[in-house]
Amino acid sequence: MMPRRNVIVIGAGAAGLMAAGRAAELGARVLLLEKMGEAGKKILVTGQERCNVTNAAPLEAFLTAFGHNGPFLRNAFHRFFREELLALLRRYGVETQVERGGRIFPASGRAADVRDALLRYATEHGATIRYHTAVQELLVKEEHVTGVRTVGGETFPAAAAILATGGASWPGTGSTGDGYVMARDLGHTLVPLRPALVPLTVAEKARAKALQGVSLRNVACTLLEATPGGKDKVLPPPWPLPPTGEVLFTHFGLSGPLVLSLSLAAVDAVRAGKSVTLALDLKPGMTFEEVRARLQREFEQYPQRKLPHLLRGWLPGSLADELAKLTPSGAERPVFTIRAGERDELATLLKNFRWRITGSLPLAAGMVTAGGVALKEVDPRSFASRRVAGLHLVGEVLDLAADTGGYNLQAAFSSGYLAGEAAAGD
Ligand SMILES: Cc1cc2nc3c(=O)[nH]c(=O)nc-3n(C[C@H](O)[C@H](O)[C@H](O)COP(=O)(O)OP(=O)(O)OC[C@H]3O[C@@H](n4cnc5c(N)ncnc54)[C@H](O)[C@@H]3O)c2cc1C
């Protein structure tokens, strides 16, 4: 009988648990090393603790949610995609349901059920887990993985290692970016790390603070770059976005689902030294002309009303007050005294409410880390390193980041599954 292969999986997150389960299922002797005191701490916080495991979108739309790096995942998704994931979860007692936007959640509404199912998948097939064990270094001899060394100085031999240490966001869950250092030390190229799905900071701090807590549904956002010629250029979002969505004002700037989804484009543009503006269309269902006409009508209908009062028919109270303050006539005069030109400026504000973007909250605050191990150095069929034999890299440690909607977890699960399979048979 063939001796069982020693496979070490570094990190018991979404990708690592899946990799360990699959490698063990195929007969490998699997040791899963996790630096925290429990597995899948990040899984537990996903989807507001409900864990949006994947999405019902067809494959092509799924791939576009990863922006320009999506095609790298095509092969993995052909082999292990949503149906396979849901079947596996069902095998371990987790039924799922599809919700708004195709988002798929456990029917129980408990992220812990997903974590527990994956943990059982790994352990029932014989994988051993050691907690409080942080790996510091991958041991390599003649360009082949031979084992790992932990922070405590212990070494463990292995014929194959799967690096599943996640990104560098939400470090309290254990994802502190260790894997990037280990991969770089072995000669892998790192695409610069940036936060994605992250709130943005603005220059108009006082205005943001005044609006803190206001949430707007059904508004549209466009990112603009100021060009030397004075004309604004539209910055494309990192992946296709719905035309409208929800925006939330915070004391430092802008957040909410729509802002998070386009944030990576703003982060990259600011990093590149561009002057970036976010233009909010507060009335995307109306053209500028329609807004102007309605304003005119209401000014005529309620001539004695003051502007903030009138705008409350359009917008939440504090936003109505702020917009009134931004018009030259100010808040105090009755609207019949406001000239047509100023009324048009108000219509412009409603259609094009501008914020200068200064950056974002730090990497730790992003929901995912963009950047990471360069994909060209990884085989998309086995997630094997093209630098070091016996090494596989999976999940967020790779240069992969997607929109919200369950895409990031599916990438972690699919890459983990394929790497587990490959490592067991390397
Ligand atoms: C608040 C929040 C909500 C999210 N919601 C969703 C969602 O609903 N749907 C979705 O698809 N995505 C969501 N994401 C993103 C998703 O959670 C991640 O993309 C995914 O967990 C990445 O999986 P991973 O296995 O690569 O890394 P992780 O799940 O981060 O796991 C990495 C593991 O490695 C361990 N580790 C790190 N370094 C070492 C070391 N040196 N030695 C040993 N172990 C180590 C860590 O402790 C951790 O357990 C969310 C993220 C956040 C922060």
The ligand as an SDF file (V2000), in Angstrom:
LIG
                    3D

 53 58  0  0  0  0  0  0  0  0999 V2000
  -17.0890   41.4970    7.9190 C   0  0  0  0  0  0  0  0  0  0  0  0
  -16.8780   40.6130    6.7270 C   0  0  0  0  0  0  0  0  0  0  0  0
  -17.9930   40.0610    6.1120 C   0  0  0  0  0  0  0  0  0  0  0  0
  -17.8270   39.2570    4.9730 C   0  0  0  0  0  0  0  0  0  0  0  0
  -18.9280   38.7060    4.4170 N   0  0  0  0  0  0  0  0  0  0  0  0
  -18.7910   37.8940    3.3470 C   0  0  0  0  0  0  0  0  0  0  0  0
  -19.9230   37.2040    2.8100 C   0  0  0  0  0  0  0  0  0  0  0  0
  -21.0300   37.2460    3.3570 O   0  0  0  0  0  0  0  0  0  0  0  0
  -19.7140   36.4670    1.6760 N   0  0  0  0  0  0  0  0  0  0  0  0
  -18.4980   36.3390    1.0990 C   0  0  0  0  0  0  0  0  0  0  0  0
  -18.3850   35.6700    0.0800 O   0  0  0  0  0  0  0  0  0  0  0  0
  -17.3950   36.9080    1.6340 N   0  0  0  0  0  0  0  0  0  0  0  0
  -17.5180   37.6550    2.7430 C   0  0  0  0  0  0  0  0  0  0  0  0
  -16.3950   38.2300    3.3050 N   0  0  0  0  0  0  0  0  0  0  0  0
  -15.0610   37.9010    2.7350 C   0  0  0  0  0  0  0  0  0  0  0  0
  -14.6650   36.4610    3.1250 C   0  0  0  0  0  0  0  0  0  0  0  0
  -14.8870   36.2860    4.5020 O   0  0  0  0  0  0  0  0  0  0  0  0
  -13.2080   36.1720    2.8430 C   0  0  0  0  0  0  0  0  0  0  0  0
  -12.9000   36.5130    1.5140 O   0  0  0  0  0  0  0  0  0  0  0  0
  -12.8860   34.6900    3.0640 C   0  0  0  0  0  0  0  0  0  0  0  0
  -13.1030   34.3530    4.4100 O   0  0  0  0  0  0  0  0  0  0  0  0
  -11.4580   34.3510    2.6870 C   0  0  0  0  0  0  0  0  0  0  0  0
  -11.2200   33.0180    3.0150 O   0  0  0  0  0  0  0  0  0  0  0  0
   -9.7480   32.4990    3.3400 P   0  0  0  0  0  0  0  0  0  0  0  0
   -9.8970   31.0770    3.7600 O   0  0  0  0  0  0  0  0  0  0  0  0
   -8.8450   32.8200    2.2320 O   0  0  0  0  0  0  0  0  0  0  0  0
   -9.2640   33.3710    4.5900 O   0  0  0  0  0  0  0  0  0  0  0  0
   -9.8450   33.4560    6.0580 P   0  0  0  0  0  0  0  0  0  0  0  0
  -11.2550   33.0120    6.0950 O   0  0  0  0  0  0  0  0  0  0  0  0
   -9.5080   34.8010    6.5100 O   0  0  0  0  0  0  0  0  0  0  0  0
   -8.9890   32.3790    6.8710 O   0  0  0  0  0  0  0  0  0  0  0  0
   -7.6090   32.4920    7.0860 C   0  0  0  0  0  0  0  0  0  0  0  0
   -7.2340   31.6770    8.3160 C   0  0  0  0  0  0  0  0  0  0  0  0
   -5.8340   31.5670    8.4020 O   0  0  0  0  0  0  0  0  0  0  0  0
   -5.4300   31.7390    9.7470 C   0  0  0  0  0  0  0  0  0  0  0  0
   -4.0290   32.1730    9.7690 N   0  0  0  0  0  0  0  0  0  0  0  0
   -3.5330   33.3590    9.3300 C   0  0  0  0  0  0  0  0  0  0  0  0
   -2.1970   33.3820    9.4690 N   0  0  0  0  0  0  0  0  0  0  0  0
   -1.8410   32.1970    9.9870 C   0  0  0  0  0  0  0  0  0  0  0  0
   -0.5930   31.6170   10.3660 C   0  0  0  0  0  0  0  0  0  0  0  0
    0.5640   32.2670   10.2370 N   0  0  0  0  0  0  0  0  0  0  0  0
   -0.5860   30.3530   10.8660 N   0  0  0  0  0  0  0  0  0  0  0  0
   -1.7510   29.6650   11.0250 C   0  0  0  0  0  0  0  0  0  0  0  0
   -2.9480   30.1670   10.7020 N   0  0  0  0  0  0  0  0  0  0  0  0
   -2.9970   31.4130   10.1810 C   0  0  0  0  0  0  0  0  0  0  0  0
   -6.4020   32.7610   10.2690 C   0  0  0  0  0  0  0  0  0  0  0  0
   -6.4730   32.7610   11.6770 O   0  0  0  0  0  0  0  0  0  0  0  0
   -7.6970   32.3340    9.6140 C   0  0  0  0  0  0  0  0  0  0  0  0
   -8.4000   31.3780   10.3860 O   0  0  0  0  0  0  0  0  0  0  0  0
  -16.5210   39.0100    4.4500 C   0  0  0  0  0  0  0  0  0  0  0  0
  -15.4160   39.5650    5.1000 C   0  0  0  0  0  0  0  0  0  0  0  0
  -15.5930   40.3440    6.2250 C   0  0  0  0  0  0  0  0  0  0  0  0
  -14.3750   40.8940    6.9180 C   0  0  0  0  0  0  0  0  0  0  0  0
  1  2  1  0
  2  3  1  0
  2 52  2  0
  3  4  2  0
  4  5  1  0
  4 50  1  0
  5  6  2  0
  6  7  1  0
  6 13  1  0
  7  8  2  0
  7  9  1  0
  9 10  1  0
 10 11  2  0
 10 12  1  0
 12 13  2  0
 13 14  1  0
 14 15  1  0
 14 50  1  0
 15 16  1  0
 16 17  1  0
 16 18  1  0
 18 19  1  0
 18 20  1  0
 20 21  1  0
 20 22  1  0
 22 23  1  0
 23 24  1  0
 24 25  2  0
 24 26  1  0
 24 27  1  0
 27 28  1  0
 28 29  2  0
 28 30  1  0
 28 31  1  0
 31 32  1  0
 32 33  1  0
 33 34  1  0
 33 48  1  0
 34 35  1  0
 35 36  1  0
 35 46  1  0
 36 37  1  0
 36 45  1  0
 37 38  2  0
 38 39  1  0
 39 40  1  0
 39 45  2  0
 40 41  1  0
 40 42  2  0
 42 43  1  0
 43 44  2  0
 44 45  1  0
 46 47  1  0
 46 48  1  0
 48 49  1  0
 50 51  2  0
 51 52  1  0
 52 53  1  0
M  END
$$$$
